[in-house]
């Protein structure tokens, strides 16, 4: 008979041993698969967090005459790891076709001005991002929204302005820009301001506009502050150093990745635990399977001696034992996949706390199955080699003489 025929006949004849080996390999493969599923899920969650958390370096110029230019912004956009840049600028300007709100009797020029605040993305890095201001109606300013302005509801009511109307502002040099109103906001603290506050400093007179409109006020317009977002929070220190080398001492640079670091803690804890479990499972798998096969090989010495006396080669004996283990291993892989698919939701609930902001999407994927098959296969091969090592090293005559004795 061929070695594979002998292997399957042996498995059918020794059902109890086959069942025990199946249970052991099923447990080992299930542990390996579960560990890799969770490690894969944590890595996916980490990537998702990196994309959504908006880890950034914030650059703010130290002097009023050293603004960041458009050419410098373009070079910053081209740096490694930068996914977006939010340019920010502000300026006090004169209203042209509307009046500012003020309760002060001051004749100072600041009591006749309004404040322009320009952004690429108004939802980020502004009073809207920390919920101090809230959009009542209309749209926010975004990079793809084109030109537009978001004004305070009190300024709109006082001047009879509505969404779609155009407002004009200008500078001392005579530059004037037209901006269409696209949104109206409320702060909630408009009535809590002092009457002596000049118009330029009042919340009602804050006008948020896009950067394209803002640069129309001056040929040499620059940016007081920019937020540089990176796709890789782990490399934020490298980006900060690159920005320092680029801008020198012109700007102060601060990082904002606290939220990502806080959410990364439970993920790192899970990864450490699962890596330990994986190493323990691999070591225990090799040990237990090897001991089990070694015990069985001792009881099969007579059978092996008979094979050798019949002229069977050691390679045929090795292939038979390997085929026996491989057949049981393949059954255990199928069973582990069924268990892993059913246990995905349970593993997610066990690992994640109810109040955590991190979500794990634990699921069975082809890559996890392939990894389990490779790792479990290595365990099976190592265990077979260890169990057959005494026989493979021994002289066939010695094996036969021991059995005769």
PyMOL commands that set and color helices and strands:
alter all, ss='L'
color gray80, all
select helices_A, chain A and resi 3-13+15-52+70-77+109-112+153-159+190-192+199-201+203-205+211-215+233-247+258-299+301-309+314-351+366-393+396-404
alter helices_A, ss='H'
color red, helices_A
select strands_A, chain A and resi 56-61+82-95+113-119+134-138+149-152+166-170+176-186+206-210+225-230+251-256
alter strands_A, ss='S'
color yellow, strands_A
deselect
rebuild
show_as cartoon
